[in-house]
Amino acid sequence: MSGTTDPLLSAAIKAREHARPDFSGFKVGAAVEASDGRIFAGCNVESASYGLTICAERSALFSAIAAGAKTFNRVVVVTGAEKLTPPCGACRQVLWEFCGDTEITLANIAGQRRTIQLSQLLPEPFDAKNLD
């Protein structure tokens, strides 16, 4: 998948190489694009205490938030799997809360891609509106 012209996709591919999937062996890279054009990348980092593992999507998003980004345009998730891999349930929830119904591109290192809206992955989200 080298030679891509999409900087968000390139950032996710590069981040995937830094993943630490010490237990699953499943490398994931993700990148989020802030509304001001800045790009933030993240990778999955696993822990022997599995509950402390962080997914690539949340890693990228939390880096963006730590840098002051508040709104986001799109997200890219890259794996090495043959089948395009969507974010897990926890990541879908966090992405919804901070990105809303954003564009999500699923990609793999073989060059396959598919772009969908987050609402297709999380059709009935729980968010602050449910707390009223």
Secondary structure, DSSP 8 states (H G I E B T S, - for coil): -TT---HHHHHHHHHHTT-B-TTT---EEEEEEETTS-EEEEE-B--SSGGG-B-HHHHHHHHHHHTT---EEEEEEEES-SS-----HHHHHHHHHHH-S-EEEEEETTS-EEEEEHHHH-SS---GGGG-
